[in-house]
């Protein structure tokens, strides 16, 4: 969808993007605060930001509880959601264009004028506990925090997070909200039919009753390689694994696209070098690789599930194909095919107003950079194979690696698999 982007700095200190999508029938908003787990006052109440997020759509200055607010918000089909990460608490809405101003005002009330109370706190603490308990049955959610811990990130795993919920008090909720939900600590993205409404939108946002506050920096960790982590589950019938190679910097957009080309060559489809070959040999039903490009580090992540009897053969294949890639054994034809795939997938990624908002949010909420959508095709076409190989070598040579598994096998089996992850 054709669109134009403008960055605006509000008088109250907030900053964000207005994305005009001519003729759009939908308005999408993303309101982000650096208020995630990293900014909890202590690890004793680590899950505090998550509970604050859950309370966002509860009692406020106009509605006495979540049910009343929800009924008003959704009566014309509008959607809202919120999520919490290590860094962010983000509030999202999408609505029909004809009610954009009503929905923006409802978002203002929920974000700026919550009325935290003991009854809703008790309920949402129970809901968060249930949510985390459910995640304990998702082996990927179990293992990735352990990889983060292994390489030196100051995070808690799921069971540790769950244990901090009981200690959270109403006083903690109010303190965290007041400290983090401030104008200077807010970034926003509003996408839809902006033309003719720009001044009204800016005026509305500048009237939001938030304290000025301060802009929080994103902490950086001193990362290192860690020992293999084996999470024992008696009922695990196979080995769920994840490993990361980490470079201690944020990648530029051209570098990220280059690495995604390599991910496609290695694991993108059933004719890829690792996943495709493993699938053809009957070693694994599914596995993949991807990038997590953070403010101060970038993770090159691999994960999958493998039957115990096939694990050694799969990891031998991973090692062999990784070594081939690091040695530059990538044909021009394979590289061109990966670059063409990247271009096609990219151009399919902005078919809705919500997708456009998410595209800009991915970088803007991390480091406040604006990657113009229409400049990306030429950037993808300019990706160089030799640079792709250099980047892969950077990850492999960084000295930062983490590996975790969920299985019922002995630690010696996991250590044997880890020994294959030497590139």
Secondary structure by P-SEA (a helix, b strand, c coil): ccbbbbbbbccccccbbbbbbccccbbbbbbbccccccccccccccaaaaaaaaaccccccccccaaaaaaaaaccccccccccccccbbbbbbbccccaaaaaaaaaaaaccccccaaaaaaaaaaaaaaaaaaccccccccaaaaaaaaccccccaaaaaaacccccaaaaaaaaaaccccccccccccccccccaaaaaaaaaaccccbbbbbbbbbcbbbbbcbbbbbbcccccccbbbbbbbcccccaaaaaaaaaaaaaccccccccaaaaaaaaccccccccccccccccccccccccccccaaaaaaaaaaaaaaaaaaccccaaaaaaaaaaaaaaaaaccccaaaaaaaaacccccccccccccaaaaaaaaccaaaaaaaaaaaaaccbbbbbbbccccaaaaaaaaaaccc
